[in-house]
Structure formats: structure tokens, C-alpha cells
Amino acid sequence: RVCDTVFEGLELSEAVIKCVGCIQSNPGIVGAFGVTGGSAQSWTKAMEQTGRTDLVVVAYDYSEPNLDALEDGPIHALVCTPLYEEGYDSVGIIKDVLSGKTYNDSKENWSQFYDPIMLTKDSDLTPYREQIKNSNQVFASE
């Protein structure tokens, strides 16, 4: 059976409470799919608090804490937005607009959608950790 949707929210402490509640009110739960950037952390803490480390959890996004939860923790997979590609194309669109190009037609003609990246315990996380490291260095220097 699929349980009702639980909207975790973005505040970690509140999200953990909601995840714990979901686990406790559904004793037969076998897995969860989190769709916020903090869902890996929320579900990790909820599993620790409830002792339910047997859950299969797929979370969202490749932040440093999420990669840690995947690599060394109870998270089984991460579904991730291809941030580099989207950022690269966004800069191109901004350049076009600043050069006078207009986008008056339908969204489908000027926006691109990328397949999500799926990371598992077997994935090489090095390129994603490097992207985070490089981003942190750029933003730290400003």
C-alpha cells in the first residue's frame, strides 16, 4: 500500500518530526521517496530516532550531506537535478536576452529539460563532490 503524501518542508527539525510521524503511524512502511533537498537528512535522522534503519529511502539532490548519507548512511539512492548543465544553459539564455533575443513563443521551444541523474551506493560520487567543492570555492571568494 502507498501511504498518504507527507510534505516534509524545508526546515530540517520540522521535516524530521514529520518523517518520524510517518514511520510511527505506518508500522508496515518499507520505503520512502523524499523530494526536498534536505530529504536525505530528514529521513536519515528519522530512521535513527525510530530505529527503522531497514527502510529503503530514495532522496533528492546532491548536496554534501546528502552524498554523505548515500555513501556512508542509510540512503539507498539520490535523484538529482543536473545542475551544471542547467546552469550552463541558463547563462546562455541570459546572454541571448541581453543581446536582444526574445522568447515570445511557447516554453517548449526555448526551455530544455534534462533527464535526472540517479546516484546509488555503487556510483562514483567524486565528480559531484568536485562540483560542490568548486562551487564553494567560487562563492567563498566573492
ChimeraX attribute file (.defattr): number of C-alpha atoms within 10 A of each C-alpha:
attribute: neighborCount
match mode: 1-to-1
recipient: residues
	/A:1	6
	/A:2	8
	/A:3	10
	/A:4	8
	/A:5	10
	/A:6	12
	/A:7	12
	/A:8	21
	/A:9	17
	/A:10	13
	/A:11	10
	/A:12	16
	/A:13	14
	/A:14	13
	/A:15	23
	/A:16	23
	/A:17	17
	/A:18	19
	/A:19	24
	/A:20	21
	/A:21	14
	/A:22	18
	/A:23	21
	/A:24	14
	/A:25	11
	/A:26	12
	/A:27	9
	/A:28	9
	/A:29	17
	/A:30	14
	/A:31	13
	/A:32	20
	/A:33	17
	/A:34	23
	/A:35	18
	/A:36	17
	/A:37	18
	/A:38	24
	/A:39	28
	/A:40	32
	/A:41	25
	/A:42	27
	/A:43	31
	/A:44	24
	/A:45	21
	/A:46	24
	/A:47	20
	/A:48	12
	/A:49	13
	/A:50	13
	/A:51	10
	/A:52	18
	/A:53	17
	/A:54	11
	/A:55	18
	/A:56	16
	/A:57	22
	/A:58	23
	/A:59	29
	/A:60	22
	/A:61	26
	/A:62	27
	/A:63	17
	/A:64	13
	/A:65	14
	/A:66	24
	/A:67	23
	/A:68	17
	/A:69	21
	/A:70	27
	/A:71	19
	/A:72	10
	/A:73	15
	/A:74	24
	/A:75	26
	/A:76	19
	/A:77	25
	/A:78	27
	/A:79	18
	/A:80	18
	/A:81	17
	/A:82	16
	/A:83	15
	/A:84	11
	/A:85	12
	/A:86	15
	/A:87	11
	/A:88	10
	/A:89	13
	/A:90	14
	/A:91	11
	/A:92	12
	/A:93	17
	/A:94	12
	/A:95	12
	/A:96	13
	/A:97	12
	/A:98	10
	/A:99	9
	/A:100	9
	/A:101	11
	/A:102	11
	/A:103	13
	/A:104	8
	/A:105	8
	/A:106	8
	/A:107	9
	/A:108	8
	/A:109	9
	/A:110	11
	/A:111	13
	/A:112	12
	/A:113	10
	/A:114	11
	/A:115	9
	/A:116	13
	/A:117	15
	/A:118	16
	/A:119	23
	/A:120	17
	/A:121	17
	/A:122	10
	/A:123	11
	/A:124	11
	/A:125	16
	/A:126	10
	/A:127	9
	/A:128	17
	/A:129	16
	/A:130	11
	/A:131	15
	/A:132	15
	/A:133	12
	/A:134	12
	/A:135	11
	/A:136	11
	/A:137	11
	/A:138	10
	/A:139	8
	/A:140	8
	/A:141	6
	/A:142	5
